[in-house]
C-alpha cells in the first residue's frame, strides 16, 4: 500500500491508471494487430499507432523501432547511414 505522500496523484483517474499498471495483472485491452495486452486503454492506443511499423536504413537493413535504427546508425562502423522515413 502507498502512503498518500509517496504518490501524489492529480486526480482519481491518474490514481486508477497507476493501480492498473502496477498492482494488477489484468490486461483487458489488446492490440488488434499483435494481440499484446495492456491494463490501461490509453497505453494500448499509443502502442497501436506504431505496432508493426518498420524503419529502414540507407544500407537496406530494417528495424521495428526508431531506437534500434538510431543505434544502428550511430554504430554503423564507419559506413554512411541515413535515416529513411517509413511510408
Beta strands, then each sheet from edge to edge (+ up, - down):
strand 1: 29-30
strand 2: 37-38
strand 3: 55-57
strand 4: 62-63
strand 5: 83-84
sheet 1: 1+ 2-
sheet 2: 4+ 3- 5+
end
